[in-house]
Every structure is written in C-alpha cells, then in structure tokens.
Amino acid sequence: MRLIEIRLLDGPNVYRLEPAVKIEVAVGRRRSWYGQRVPARHALVRLGATVPAAAWPDPVAGLVAWARRLRAEHAEGTSGVRVHRSSDPGHWIVSFPWQGAERARAIAEAALALSERNVSPARRARLTGTQERALARWRERIAAARATPPGWIRTADLRVPIVSISGTNGKSTVTRLITHILLTAGRHVGTTTSDGVLVDERMVDPGDWTGPGGAGQVLARDDVDVAVLETARGGIVLRGVGYESNDASVLTNVSSDHLDLQGIHTLPELAEVKATICRITKPDGWVVLNGDDPFVAETARRVRARVAFFSVVPGGSRTVRRHASRGGRAYLVSEGRLVELDGGQSRSIVAVADVPIAIAGLARHNVGNALAAAGAARALGASIEEVRDGLVDFRPSSERSPGRLNLFRVGASVVIVDFAHNEAGVSAVLDVAEGIAGGAGGGGRATPITMIIGTAGDRPDDTLRGVGRIAGQRVQRIAIKETLKYLRGRSRESMVGELLAGVRAAQFPTSSIPVYETESEALDGELSRDGSTAPASGLSRVLVLMCHEEREEVFRLLDRLGARPVDLASELSELVPPRHGRPAS
C-alpha cells in the first residue's frame, strides 16, 4: 500500500458535505489510467459513492479499522469512516469528518503507519513490544496535537443569501451577469471570479478568488446583501467549498478541461465534483441546470433543492420539455425570446436580439449563459422586469467582462479577445467569428478568419490536440502563442507539438504556422502582416485571440493601435445582417 496523499478538506466536497479528511492510497502494482472520457456504464466510477466493506482490499480494511479506533480514542468521532473508489487503477480513498485539523491529520498519519506495519487494530490483540511502543508514540503525538476547528461558514452564521456558479465554460460570464442583474435591481453585490473579488462590480482584490478564500472574503463583508460566488473545480477538489449551504446554484456545462488532475479523468467524474455546489443548495432554494448537457442534467437526481433547467435547443431539450410538462420551472428560447416556464405558465423575459451579450443569437453559448443567469436571479427574488433590465444593460466590454468575447475594430479588421481555453470554448467563439465573417463579407463571400491558439499546460494531450483540430477545421490562418507562465509542468516544445498535431489531424498545413512567445506579440504580428491595422471600407479579416496571461498588455496594445470597442447596439446590424441575426428558435 502506497500513500498518494492525505488532505484536509475544509468544507463540502465530492465525498461528503462537511469538512473531511481524505486519505488516498494505491494498492498493488503501479498502473496509469487509460480509458474513455465518457465511459460505458460498466466502467463508470462514482467518486462519492461508498464502497461496501466486502470489496475492500485487506490493506484498506486495516487503514479503516485504525482510523475508526484512533478517532474514537481522541475525540474525533466514532462513526463516518467511508471508502471510495478512484478511476486511477488500484487507488482507494478513505474519508472521515474532522473537528480539529492537526489532530485529524495526526490520526490519518497514525492509521496509515500502523496499518502499513500490520499492527492489528483489534483492541484485544497481543502486540509485540515494538508494536506497543509504536502505538504509544502515535497516541502521544495525537494527544499533543492542536485541534484547530474548520474554517467553513455554517448556515446559521450566514448573513446574506448565496448563489454559487460552477461549470467548465461560462461560469465567469454567468457570475458577471447575475451580479449585474442584481446590482441593476438595487442590491449590493459581493462577487468572486477568476479575475478577483468585486463589490458592486468594483474590483477590490484582484486575483483568482474562486476558492473558499474568496467566498470567505465576500461573506465577511458588511457592505453587501447578496453573494454571487464563482466556484471552480480546483477549490472544491483541493479545499472543499467554504460554506455549508447556498440559496441557489448554477451548473453551466461540463466539457473536457482540467482532466487527469487530482485523479479526475472522465466527464462524469468532473460533473460530480462541480455538482457539489448543487448538493449543498437548501431544500427551499433553487438549482439551475443545463438541460442540454446530460452530465449536468443528471445532477437533478442528487439534490435536495427545487430544480430549474435551461436550454438553448429550439423549444427546449427533451429533458426540459418533460420537466416543464410536469409543472417544473424552465428557461428557454421561443420565437426569438428568452422565456420562463413555471407551473404551466409562460412569461416572456426579453428578445434575444435585445441582449447584447448574445450578439443577435450568434453567441449561442451566451444565450445559454443569459438563461442561466435569469434562472439564478429569479431564484434570489428578482422580478422578470429586473432580469430583463439587467440583461439588456450588460455589455461584454473589457471593463465589465474582461476577456470574455470582447470585440474591437482595428482598422479593417474585427478582433475578438476571448478566454477560450478548451475545445468547447474554441467552438463557441468560432461560432461568433464565422457569423461575423459571413455577414460582413457580403454577396456570399466570407471574410477570412485568423485564430491565435494556445492555452495552459495543465490540459491533457487530447484537449490540446482538440483545440488545434477545431481551429484547423474552421479557420483560414492559424498562429500559435505560447503561455510561458502557465506551462504547469509541460515543456514549451510539448505544448506547441500537441497543438500542431491537432492542426495536422484537420489536414491543415502546418509549415507556415508562426509561433509567438507572447500573446501581445502574436496579436501585433498577425494584425501587421496583412496591413489590416490600416483603415478600410470593408472588413479584411476577423482575428480571434485565445487570451490567458497577457490580457492587460493585449488591451494596451489594442489601444495603441487605435482600436475601439465594437458598439453592439449601433454596429450589430452591419456586422451581423438579418440573415445572421435570427436567433435559434
């Protein structure tokens, strides 16, 4: 038996909805995970499911027995030790609740050490002198350990309602939309995002605050009356959620991203982790789920709260139609309008064409984000009118929604700056680019699209190749930009090589693809190569930049080049003529 890690989770997590000790061990020979991202039913692993004792390997059974005994002896509880499977071959997880951090960790270390030495956990077992001395040393260490309580915020101590947002793509945009709707409605809103902590859309602490630390900052403030908390996978896996419950939650979607990290390899496993925020939603609260995503929709079976689905499928997906026919709440697009169905009644919210972030329906993913935000805002008491006002007033600008579908005019070109960081994000931003390119070309002639690709190194090979493949299938020119600050264990050569492998898989020639060291260098080089920074009457190119590490530098470069944000209210008809302006409905 080999130790993989001992981790203290400070709040709700995939294994239990309370602070938990996680002991991960490997039994047997070393093997690597190999399987399908969407496994067949017989290969599906439920991370949070409890494995019955009859299926435990002997080393794991010994570890469990010692954990139970030592917890009972040292005021850490007498029950609650569970065993879980991992999809990593031979990996097992033992979890139990904890009350004192240092004491609980010492118990976990002692249980592991004693079971590894085959010391019997039976109370009447006859131990050797060496074993007796080892047990005594561990007992002394546990007794001397401090017992710092978990720092999670209990429901009884919450002062403001909370809405939690998670998912692979769109969670930052949905978080910003909900914030804007509630702020427009007169609420004082504390927000956490991957950009920082904001109060009433004003940045107060930059940085990625999507974990429990950011939530704690907002919930400790006395100048907010509602908390809108983006909640990322990393925080849930590494520390747990920072509070016991929320009043509403949103799960946007689940797609290939951050896989093969912390033992999460498949999409169902990723969905299960992210769904932790839905499992802690209060019974009288609302869980807002993407009814078009089967992994997200499945979450409805495992929550205590009321469920609302959203769907961008015309008329609603099958799941959403069935839910609505039973009187359930749903948000969908009907006849070009965002609509709420509830208890058999239909309420029109707003026309898709009047929602700037939807870009006349071209940004299909943002239509879904608007529906999700509408559901969450309604769950927190916003009226239909307040939702409409907030959606109509929200612009995807570099100030309000930085790096999320920001559109600029640079001479004869349109530049799209987007955080697209995986296959789903690349597909979504290219839907918009293709709509603009096709609409602005006129006469059936599409304007060429250049895409600058690159992302962080903590993506598996298949995701990196997928990014390159999608670009190779859909654009006319490709450039690669490196993200040297986000290699995260990969070499530069590996990053570029996997992206190029994906491009080649699309039968796109790679010999002339330039590789730039930075994002700003890539954007400057690609805008300059064909003179597209010079003014022109027509649109010469649509250029898409996957922007991750140099957002501020990119915005400053655009400013120096005389770029101006596209005014979606006045220029939309020029970029997206009526034939492209009809939303899917």
MARMI-984269 format. One line per field, with one value per residue (C-alpha): x, y, z; residue in three letters; residue number from 1. Coordinates in nm, 3 decimals. Layout:
BEGIN
x	(X,...);
y	(Y,...);
z	(Z,...);
resn	(Ala,...);
resi	(NUM,...);
// end
This chain:
BEGIN
x	(0.000,0.146,0.032,-0.081,-0.192,-0.351,-0.563,-0.788,-1.090,-1.232,-1.591,-1.836,-1.662,-1.729,-1.705,-1.920,-2.093,-1.879,-1.510,-1.339,-1.004,-0.913,-0.655,-0.572,-0.367,-0.265,-0.276,-0.096,0.135,0.169,-0.064,-0.174,-0.532,-0.635,-0.995,-1.269,-1.358,-1.720,-1.702,-1.957,-2.195,-1.995,-1.679,-1.842,-1.692,-1.898,-1.637,-1.868,-2.028,-1.946,-1.780,-1.915,-1.668,-1.674,-1.499,-1.214,-0.860,-0.706,-0.466,-0.757,-0.962,-0.674,-0.645,-1.019,-1.008,-0.722,-0.889,-1.206,-1.023,-0.798,-1.081,-1.288,-0.993,-0.911,-1.245,-1.270,-1.595,-1.693,-1.852,-1.846,-1.537,-1.610,-1.423,-1.449,-1.314,-1.098,-1.078,-0.699,-0.625,-0.567,-0.637,-0.869,-0.990,-1.075,-1.271,-1.397,-1.522,-1.286,-1.321,-0.961,-0.723,-0.387,-0.535,-0.724,-0.413,-0.213,-0.483,-0.469,-0.090,-0.101,-0.367,-0.160,0.167,0.015,-0.171,0.143,0.327,0.044,-0.027,-0.362,-0.633,-0.826,-0.836,-0.761,-0.485,-0.148,0.111,0.487,0.696,0.794,0.431,0.327,0.593,0.491,0.127,0.220,0.428,0.139,-0.106,0.120,0.157,-0.219,-0.292,-0.042,-0.177,-0.374,-0.738,-0.799,-1.163,-1.258,-1.291,-1.605,-1.902,-2.202,-2.551,-2.653,-2.377,-2.457,-2.579,-2.661,-2.806,-2.557,-2.570,-2.283,-2.184,-1.972,-1.915,-1.644,-1.730,-1.936,-1.920,-1.742,-1.987,-2.287,-2.142,-2.099,-2.450,-2.615,-2.418,-2.527,-2.893,-2.899,-2.699,-2.933,-3.220,-3.073,-2.889,-2.535,-2.348,-2.027,-1.878,-1.591,-1.447,-1.123,-1.040,-1.082,-1.324,-1.567,-1.820,-2.094,-1.877,-1.582,-1.261,-1.140,-0.890,-0.750,-0.654,-0.821,-1.059,-1.286,-1.200,-1.308,-1.075,-1.267,-1.601,-1.480,-1.380,-1.721,-1.921,-1.726,-1.814,-2.090,-2.142,-2.307,-2.654,-2.607,-2.308,-2.252,-1.969,-1.794,-1.672,-1.402,-1.312,-0.971,-1.106,-1.360,-1.102,-0.819,-1.004,-1.377,-1.647,-1.601,-1.957,-2.218,-2.505,-2.626,-2.965,-2.919,-2.665,-2.592,-2.411,-2.342,-2.193,-1.923,-1.669,-1.309,-1.091,-0.858,-0.882,-0.612,-0.559,-0.620,-0.745,-1.032,-1.022,-1.375,-1.656,-1.899,-1.637,-1.578,-1.955,-1.979,-1.711,-1.865,-2.213,-2.101,-2.236,-2.577,-2.584,-2.545,-2.832,-3.101,-3.422,-3.625,-3.364,-3.312,-3.062,-3.034,-2.905,-2.816,-3.082,-2.887,-2.589,-2.660,-2.388,-2.533,-2.895,-2.814,-2.733,-3.107,-3.134,-2.893,-3.004,-3.240,-3.348,-3.601,-3.470,-3.492,-3.349,-3.232,-3.194,-3.084,-3.232,-3.531,-3.837,-3.621,-3.439,-3.631,-3.528,-3.651,-3.979,-4.056,-3.970,-4.186,-4.480,-4.486,-4.511,-4.138,-3.950,-3.751,-3.577,-3.560,-3.575,-3.910,-3.983,-3.668,-3.730,-3.596,-3.888,-3.958,-4.194,-4.321,-4.619,-4.766,-4.738,-4.513,-4.352,-4.155,-3.833,-3.665,-3.596,-3.263,-3.188,-3.203,-2.943,-2.606,-2.400,-2.593,-2.473,-2.807,-2.804,-2.464,-2.314,-2.527,-2.327,-2.410,-2.779,-2.742,-2.545,-2.821,-3.083,-2.877,-2.831,-3.202,-3.281,-3.039,-3.155,-3.516,-3.420,-3.291,-3.614,-3.550,-3.859,-3.894,-3.857,-3.539,-3.391,-3.475,-3.326,-3.002,-2.959,-3.029,-2.785,-2.494,-2.225,-1.939,-1.681,-1.320,-1.418,-1.732,-1.648,-1.274,-1.151,-1.498,-1.596,-1.458,-1.496,-1.278,-1.246,-0.883,-0.866,-1.013,-1.033,-1.250,-1.055,-1.221,-1.041,-1.170,-1.061,-1.146,-0.929,-1.063,-1.244,-1.590,-1.465,-1.290,-1.603,-1.820,-1.600,-1.563,-1.941,-1.936,-1.634,-1.791,-2.117,-1.938,-1.711,-2.002,-2.225,-1.970,-1.828,-2.149,-2.250,-2.185,-1.816,-1.686,-1.415,-1.112,-1.059,-0.725,-0.708,-0.423,-0.433,-0.269,-0.376,-0.239,-0.023,-0.238,-0.466,-0.431,-0.290,-0.633,-0.762,-0.462,-0.495,-0.867,-0.805,-0.569,-0.804,-1.106,-0.905,-0.769,-1.118,-1.274,-1.030,-0.817,-0.499,-0.356,-0.086,0.035,0.108,0.294,0.177,0.510,0.374,0.116,0.322,0.241,0.489,0.497,0.782,0.738,0.808,0.537,0.274,0.345,0.381,0.041,-0.134,0.034,-0.061,-0.424,-0.393,-0.238,-0.524,-0.756,-0.547,-0.437,-0.081,0.149,0.469,0.377,0.221,0.418,0.488,0.497,0.639,0.364,0.001,0.063,0.345,0.116,-0.167,0.065,0.232,-0.089,-0.253,0.053,0.122,-0.156,-0.187,-0.519,-0.449,-0.493,-0.840,-1.051,-1.409,-1.469,-1.378,-1.048,-1.016,-1.169,-0.894,-0.955,-0.709,-0.726,-0.613,-0.500,-0.188,-0.147,-0.494,-0.395,-0.098,-0.328,-0.578,-0.298,-0.170,-0.515,-0.541,-0.204,-0.320,-0.628,-0.871,-1.218,-1.472,-1.749,-2.072,-2.311,-2.613,-2.520,-2.285,-2.451,-2.666,-2.351,-2.157,-2.450,-2.715,-3.068,-2.995,-2.748,-2.937,-3.217,-3.157,-3.201,-3.560);
y	(0.000,0.337,0.676,0.916,1.198,1.298,1.608,1.803,1.946,2.245,2.223,2.035,1.819,1.533,1.275,1.436,1.767,1.859,1.904,1.574,1.403,1.235,0.955,0.830,0.513,0.282,-0.094,-0.329,-0.262,0.084,0.145,0.453,0.543,0.459,0.479,0.680,1.035,0.921,0.566,0.294,0.227,-0.074,0.141,0.443,0.546,0.744,0.923,0.997,0.653,0.439,0.106,-0.183,-0.341,-0.675,-0.509,-0.351,-0.484,-0.602,-0.303,-0.061,-0.254,-0.221,0.152,0.198,-0.001,0.206,0.533,0.432,0.328,0.633,0.876,0.723,0.739,1.103,1.288,1.293,1.097,0.733,0.688,0.813,0.646,0.564,0.409,0.535,0.422,0.626,0.571,0.556,0.181,0.049,0.381,0.392,0.688,0.671,0.970,1.077,1.403,1.606,1.852,1.952,1.995,1.898,1.615,1.474,1.479,1.302,1.035,0.983,0.954,0.715,0.494,0.470,0.396,0.131,-0.045,-0.045,-0.223,-0.479,-0.379,-0.535,-0.276,-0.524,-0.394,-0.735,-0.820,-0.917,-0.679,-0.716,-0.479,-0.286,-0.256,-0.143,0.128,0.246,0.269,0.459,0.711,0.777,0.813,1.070,1.261,1.267,1.373,1.659,1.785,2.106,2.092,2.396,2.383,2.400,2.747,2.686,2.916,2.737,2.806,2.956,3.215,3.325,3.683,3.711,3.478,3.299,3.185,2.955,2.909,2.632,2.457,2.416,2.712,3.023,3.038,3.375,3.524,3.388,3.522,3.868,3.859,3.762,4.033,4.295,4.194,4.215,4.538,4.696,4.586,4.784,4.513,4.546,4.250,4.082,3.873,3.627,3.546,3.420,3.791,3.888,3.990,4.265,4.472,4.623,4.542,4.734,4.534,4.525,4.237,4.114,3.751,3.415,3.406,3.120,2.905,2.919,3.213,3.438,3.323,3.398,3.750,3.832,3.666,3.857,4.197,4.413,4.623,4.353,4.200,3.912,3.696,3.573,3.321,3.165,2.828,2.645,2.279,2.339,2.488,2.210,1.935,2.088,2.254,2.199,2.466,2.738,2.743,2.489,2.582,2.822,2.955,2.892,2.727,2.715,2.440,2.567,2.265,2.001,1.951,1.835,2.060,2.011,1.635,1.396,1.622,1.511,1.175,1.312,1.159,1.142,1.387,1.219,1.249,1.616,1.676,1.505,1.731,2.051,1.940,1.973,2.329,2.193,1.929,2.198,2.413,2.448,2.244,2.562,2.702,2.651,2.454,2.585,2.318,2.298,2.067,2.025,1.867,1.508,1.515,1.832,1.724,1.404,1.622,1.680,1.329,1.406,1.743,1.843,2.176,2.264,2.227,2.467,2.371,2.594,2.502,2.670,2.391,2.532,2.459,2.307,1.975,1.658,1.679,2.036,1.972,1.678,1.883,2.176,1.949,1.840,2.199,2.246,2.570,2.609,2.881,2.853,3.033,3.055,3.262,3.467,3.545,3.425,3.268,3.138,2.843,2.779,2.584,2.570,2.948,3.113,3.451,3.638,3.788,3.966,3.932,3.763,4.050,4.293,4.104,4.249,3.958,3.721,3.915,3.869,3.499,3.429,3.376,3.070,2.994,3.340,3.282,2.987,3.197,3.459,3.190,3.051,3.398,3.467,3.149,3.231,3.591,3.477,3.224,3.514,3.709,3.930,4.012,3.938,4.310,4.334,4.036,4.196,4.532,4.371,4.157,4.448,4.675,4.428,4.474,4.224,4.502,4.475,4.659,4.469,4.125,4.127,3.857,3.720,3.781,4.136,4.274,4.550,4.730,4.768,4.943,4.699,4.407,4.284,4.139,3.902,3.860,3.561,3.338,3.025,2.762,2.428,2.266,2.387,2.744,2.743,2.614,2.878,3.175,3.047,3.034,3.410,3.468,3.273,3.463,3.796,3.680,3.552,3.850,4.122,3.974,4.024,3.865,3.518,3.593,3.513,3.725,3.510,3.420,3.407,3.230,3.259,2.942,2.834,2.752,2.640,2.332,2.152,2.019,1.659,1.584,1.512,1.854,2.037,1.841,1.909,2.285,2.258,2.029,2.256,2.560,2.365,2.267,2.611,2.897,3.015,3.102,2.979,3.118,2.977,3.186,3.043,3.081,3.053,3.148,2.868,2.574,2.398,2.117,2.089,2.191,2.460,2.204,1.971,2.245,2.356,1.999,1.886,2.190,2.129,1.761,1.863,2.107,1.834,1.599,1.850,1.828,2.188,2.264,2.346,2.452,2.821,2.844,3.102,3.056,3.372,3.391,3.613,3.695,4.063,3.978,3.733,3.983,4.261,4.034,3.898,4.240,4.382,4.105,4.196,4.565,4.512,4.783,5.039,5.189,5.034,5.050,4.676,4.407,4.246,3.988,3.851,3.773,3.561,3.561,3.298,3.532,3.397,3.553,3.899,4.043,4.389,4.400,4.299,4.571,4.829,4.714,4.748,5.097,5.195,5.061,5.283,5.001,5.083,4.850,4.740,4.913,4.620,4.849,5.058,4.830,4.494,4.523,4.596,4.302,4.063,4.133,3.999,3.661,3.602,3.799,3.549,3.360,2.986,2.924);
z	(0.000,-0.105,0.017,-0.256,-0.029,0.299,0.250,0.486,0.307,0.493,0.370,0.144,-0.113,-0.352,-0.072,0.196,0.262,0.562,0.642,0.566,0.583,0.255,0.262,-0.086,-0.117,-0.401,-0.361,-0.600,-0.889,-1.037,-1.328,-1.518,-1.601,-1.952,-2.063,-2.225,-2.123,-2.135,-2.003,-2.061,-1.774,-1.650,-1.629,-1.463,-1.130,-0.880,-0.671,-0.381,-0.364,-0.061,-0.139,0.076,0.317,0.135,-0.162,0.036,-0.011,0.318,0.348,0.311,0.567,0.814,0.746,0.807,1.130,1.271,1.165,1.347,1.662,1.686,1.615,1.895,2.135,2.062,2.045,1.666,1.648,1.644,1.302,0.947,0.800,0.437,0.147,-0.212,-0.545,-0.777,-1.151,-1.110,-1.112,-0.762,-0.591,-0.290,-0.085,0.284,0.414,0.753,0.910,1.124,1.409,1.483,1.190,1.343,1.548,1.250,1.032,1.302,1.325,0.950,0.955,1.251,1.092,0.777,0.958,1.186,0.907,0.691,0.975,1.000,1.358,1.445,1.521,1.740,2.095,2.249,2.003,2.154,2.014,2.014,2.218,1.907,1.803,2.151,2.150,1.802,1.907,2.224,2.028,1.791,2.079,2.242,1.918,1.857,2.216,2.188,1.856,1.842,1.733,1.514,1.402,1.033,0.890,0.687,0.742,0.889,0.764,1.097,1.063,0.707,0.690,0.319,0.054,-0.171,-0.530,-0.636,-1.000,-1.146,-1.478,-1.737,-1.959,-1.896,-1.518,-1.511,-1.760,-1.572,-1.247,-1.400,-1.550,-1.221,-1.045,-1.297,-1.284,-0.905,-0.898,-1.153,-0.929,-0.640,-0.448,-0.309,-0.454,-0.345,-0.624,-0.661,-1.001,-1.151,-1.201,-0.838,-0.563,-0.661,-0.469,-0.684,-0.991,-0.845,-0.811,-0.451,-0.464,-0.798,-0.848,-0.883,-0.587,-0.697,-0.395,-0.029,0.041,-0.194,-0.058,0.294,0.192,0.050,0.327,0.592,0.445,0.591,0.276,0.062,0.085,-0.161,-0.256,-0.614,-0.597,-0.893,-0.767,-0.960,-0.970,-0.813,-0.494,-0.448,-0.504,-0.303,-0.014,-0.043,-0.056,0.205,0.338,0.446,0.214,-0.052,-0.159,-0.531,-0.757,-1.128,-1.318,-1.669,-1.850,-1.832,-2.109,-2.143,-1.928,-1.631,-1.673,-1.548,-1.245,-0.884,-1.009,-1.219,-1.566,-1.705,-1.774,-1.531,-1.256,-1.338,-1.328,-0.991,-0.844,-0.979,-0.867,-0.504,-0.511,-0.612,-0.342,-0.073,-0.201,0.067,0.017,-0.034,-0.278,-0.650,-0.854,-1.212,-1.450,-1.817,-1.957,-2.282,-2.105,-1.993,-1.727,-1.576,-1.609,-1.418,-1.115,-1.064,-0.919,-0.635,-0.498,-0.219,-0.370,-0.637,-0.991,-1.285,-1.624,-1.906,-2.273,-2.596,-2.807,-3.002,-2.791,-2.518,-2.500,-2.422,-2.057,-2.028,-2.210,-1.982,-1.674,-1.787,-1.876,-1.513,-1.395,-1.335,-1.393,-1.715,-1.914,-2.291,-2.624,-2.800,-3.110,-3.060,-2.693,-2.361,-2.179,-1.829,-1.791,-1.442,-1.319,-1.668,-1.718,-1.975,-1.911,-2.174,-2.041,-2.334,-2.704,-2.782,-3.021,-2.727,-2.521,-2.626,-2.499,-2.727,-3.036,-3.213,-3.131,-3.289,-2.943,-2.875,-2.564,-2.427,-2.494,-2.259,-2.011,-2.015,-1.947,-1.660,-1.509,-1.544,-1.354,-1.075,-1.041,-1.026,-0.760,-0.549,-0.588,-0.892,-1.096,-1.467,-1.535,-1.327,-1.512,-1.844,-1.746,-1.630,-1.942,-2.176,-1.991,-1.976,-2.242,-2.294,-2.262,-2.150,-1.830,-1.734,-1.873,-1.948,-2.182,-2.245,-2.608,-2.623,-2.978,-3.123,-3.455,-3.559,-3.892,-4.141,-3.900,-3.618,-3.326,-3.080,-2.747,-2.554,-2.268,-2.470,-2.305,-2.424,-2.714,-2.613,-2.570,-2.908,-3.080,-2.914,-3.007,-3.364,-3.398,-3.342,-3.565,-3.851,-3.816,-3.834,-4.118,-4.323,-4.257,-4.315,-4.633,-4.825,-5.153,-5.019,-4.968,-4.623,-4.468,-4.373,-4.008,-3.830,-3.495,-3.246,-3.039,-2.714,-2.361,-2.023,-1.994,-1.737,-2.010,-2.129,-2.472,-2.621,-2.516,-2.665,-2.987,-2.990,-2.977,-3.275,-3.468,-3.431,-3.541,-3.839,-3.945,-3.923,-3.993,-4.281,-4.090,-3.760,-3.535,-3.205,-2.899,-2.603,-2.243,-2.067,-1.725,-1.747,-1.875,-1.546,-1.584,-1.963,-2.187,-2.449,-2.718,-2.585,-2.585,-2.939,-3.060,-2.931,-3.078,-3.415,-3.400,-3.370,-3.659,-3.877,-3.788,-3.956,-4.275,-4.227,-4.345,-4.054,-4.229,-4.231,-3.883,-3.681,-3.311,-3.099,-2.750,-2.606,-2.670,-2.737,-2.980,-3.160,-3.193,-3.310,-3.562,-3.708,-3.736,-3.908,-4.155,-4.400,-4.325,-4.153,-3.897,-4.173,-4.222,-4.497,-4.608,-4.588,-4.335,-4.432,-4.156,-3.835,-3.585,-3.275,-2.985,-2.710,-2.433,-2.097,-1.945,-2.102,-2.102,-1.983,-2.222,-2.510,-2.423,-2.406,-2.745,-2.897,-2.753,-2.906,-3.243,-3.227,-3.165,-3.045,-2.886,-3.118,-3.020,-3.032,-3.025,-3.332,-3.529,-3.486,-3.798,-4.001,-3.863,-3.842,-4.109,-4.067,-4.221,-3.937,-3.678,-3.630,-3.308,-3.300,-3.203);
resn	(Met,Arg,Leu,Ile,Glu,Ile,Arg,Leu,Leu,Asp,Gly,Pro,Asn,Val,Tyr,Arg,Leu,Glu,Pro,Ala,Val,Lys,Ile,Glu,Val,Ala,Val,Gly,Arg,Arg,Arg,Ser,Trp,Tyr,Gly,Gln,Arg,Val,Pro,Ala,Arg,His,Ala,Leu,Val,Arg,Leu,Gly,Ala,Thr,Val,Pro,Ala,Ala,Ala,Trp,Pro,Asp,Pro,Val,Ala,Gly,Leu,Val,Ala,Trp,Ala,Arg,Arg,Leu,Arg,Ala,Glu,His,Ala,Glu,Gly,Thr,Ser,Gly,Val,Arg,Val,His,Arg,Ser,Ser,Asp,Pro,Gly,His,Trp,Ile,Val,Ser,Phe,Pro,Trp,Gln,Gly,Ala,Glu,Arg,Ala,Arg,Ala,Ile,Ala,Glu,Ala,Ala,Leu,Ala,Leu,Ser,Glu,Arg,Asn,Val,Ser,Pro,Ala,Arg,Arg,Ala,Arg,Leu,Thr,Gly,Thr,Gln,Glu,Arg,Ala,Leu,Ala,Arg,Trp,Arg,Glu,Arg,Ile,Ala,Ala,Ala,Arg,Ala,Thr,Pro,Pro,Gly,Trp,Ile,Arg,Thr,Ala,Asp,Leu,Arg,Val,Pro,Ile,Val,Ser,Ile,Ser,Gly,Thr,Asn,Gly,Lys,Ser,Thr,Val,Thr,Arg,Leu,Ile,Thr,His,Ile,Leu,Leu,Thr,Ala,Gly,Arg,His,Val,Gly,Thr,Thr,Thr,Ser,Asp,Gly,Val,Leu,Val,Asp,Glu,Arg,Met,Val,Asp,Pro,Gly,Asp,Trp,Thr,Gly,Pro,Gly,Gly,Ala,Gly,Gln,Val,Leu,Ala,Arg,Asp,Asp,Val,Asp,Val,Ala,Val,Leu,Glu,Thr,Ala,Arg,Gly,Gly,Ile,Val,Leu,Arg,Gly,Val,Gly,Tyr,Glu,Ser,Asn,Asp,Ala,Ser,Val,Leu,Thr,Asn,Val,Ser,Ser,Asp,His,Leu,Asp,Leu,Gln,Gly,Ile,His,Thr,Leu,Pro,Glu,Leu,Ala,Glu,Val,Lys,Ala,Thr,Ile,Cys,Arg,Ile,Thr,Lys,Pro,Asp,Gly,Trp,Val,Val,Leu,Asn,Gly,Asp,Asp,Pro,Phe,Val,Ala,Glu,Thr,Ala,Arg,Arg,Val,Arg,Ala,Arg,Val,Ala,Phe,Phe,Ser,Val,Val,Pro,Gly,Gly,Ser,Arg,Thr,Val,Arg,Arg,His,Ala,Ser,Arg,Gly,Gly,Arg,Ala,Tyr,Leu,Val,Ser,Glu,Gly,Arg,Leu,Val,Glu,Leu,Asp,Gly,Gly,Gln,Ser,Arg,Ser,Ile,Val,Ala,Val,Ala,Asp,Val,Pro,Ile,Ala,Ile,Ala,Gly,Leu,Ala,Arg,His,Asn,Val,Gly,Asn,Ala,Leu,Ala,Ala,Ala,Gly,Ala,Ala,Arg,Ala,Leu,Gly,Ala,Ser,Ile,Glu,Glu,Val,Arg,Asp,Gly,Leu,Val,Asp,Phe,Arg,Pro,Ser,Ser,Glu,Arg,Ser,Pro,Gly,Arg,Leu,Asn,Leu,Phe,Arg,Val,Gly,Ala,Ser,Val,Val,Ile,Val,Asp,Phe,Ala,His,Asn,Glu,Ala,Gly,Val,Ser,Ala,Val,Leu,Asp,Val,Ala,Glu,Gly,Ile,Ala,Gly,Gly,Ala,Gly,Gly,Gly,Gly,Arg,Ala,Thr,Pro,Ile,Thr,Met,Ile,Ile,Gly,Thr,Ala,Gly,Asp,Arg,Pro,Asp,Asp,Thr,Leu,Arg,Gly,Val,Gly,Arg,Ile,Ala,Gly,Gln,Arg,Val,Gln,Arg,Ile,Ala,Ile,Lys,Glu,Thr,Leu,Lys,Tyr,Leu,Arg,Gly,Arg,Ser,Arg,Glu,Ser,Met,Val,Gly,Glu,Leu,Leu,Ala,Gly,Val,Arg,Ala,Ala,Gln,Phe,Pro,Thr,Ser,Ser,Ile,Pro,Val,Tyr,Glu,Thr,Glu,Ser,Glu,Ala,Leu,Asp,Gly,Glu,Leu,Ser,Arg,Asp,Gly,Ser,Thr,Ala,Pro,Ala,Ser,Gly,Leu,Ser,Arg,Val,Leu,Val,Leu,Met,Cys,His,Glu,Glu,Arg,Glu,Glu,Val,Phe,Arg,Leu,Leu,Asp,Arg,Leu,Gly,Ala,Arg,Pro,Val,Asp,Leu,Ala,Ser,Glu,Leu,Ser,Glu,Leu,Val,Pro,Pro,Arg,His,Gly,Arg,Pro,Ala,Ser);
resi	(1,2,3,4,5,6,7,8,9,10,11,12,13,14,15,16,17,18,19,20,21,22,23,24,25,26,27,28,29,30,31,32,33,34,35,36,37,38,39,40,41,42,43,44,45,46,47,48,49,50,51,52,53,54,55,56,57,58,59,60,61,62,63,64,65,66,67,68,69,70,71,72,73,74,75,76,77,78,79,80,81,82,83,84,85,86,87,88,89,90,91,92,93,94,95,96,97,98,99,100,101,102,103,104,105,106,107,108,109,110,111,112,113,114,115,116,117,118,119,120,121,122,123,124,125,126,127,128,129,130,131,132,133,134,135,136,137,138,139,140,141,142,143,144,145,146,147,148,149,150,151,152,153,154,155,156,157,158,159,160,161,162,163,164,165,166,167,168,169,170,171,172,173,174,175,176,177,178,179,180,181,182,183,184,185,186,187,188,189,190,191,192,193,194,195,196,197,198,199,200,201,202,203,204,205,206,207,208,209,210,211,212,213,214,215,216,217,218,219,220,221,222,223,224,225,226,227,228,229,230,231,232,233,234,235,236,237,238,239,240,241,242,243,244,245,246,247,248,249,250,251,252,253,254,255,256,257,258,259,260,261,262,263,264,265,266,267,268,269,270,271,272,273,274,275,276,277,278,279,280,281,282,283,284,285,286,287,288,289,290,291,292,293,294,295,296,297,298,299,300,301,302,303,304,305,306,307,308,309,310,311,312,313,314,315,316,317,318,319,320,321,322,323,324,325,326,327,328,329,330,331,332,333,334,335,336,337,338,339,340,341,342,343,344,345,346,347,348,349,350,351,352,353,354,355,356,357,358,359,360,361,362,363,364,365,366,367,368,369,370,371,372,373,374,375,376,377,378,379,380,381,382,383,384,385,386,387,388,389,390,391,392,393,394,395,396,397,398,399,400,401,402,403,404,405,406,407,408,409,410,411,412,413,414,415,416,417,418,419,420,421,422,423,424,425,426,427,428,429,430,431,432,433,434,435,436,437,438,439,440,441,442,443,444,445,446,447,448,449,450,451,452,453,454,455,456,457,458,459,460,461,462,463,464,465,466,467,468,469,470,471,472,473,474,475,476,477,478,479,480,481,482,483,484,485,486,487,488,489,490,491,492,493,494,495,496,497,498,499,500,501,502,503,504,505,506,507,508,509,510,511,512,513,514,515,516,517,518,519,520,521,522,523,524,525,526,527,528,529,530,531,532,533,534,535,536,537,538,539,540,541,542,543,544,545,546,547,548,549,550,551,552,553,554,555,556,557,558,559,560,561,562,563,564,565,566,567,568,569,570,571,572,573,574,575,576,577,578,579,580,581,582,583,584,585);
// end
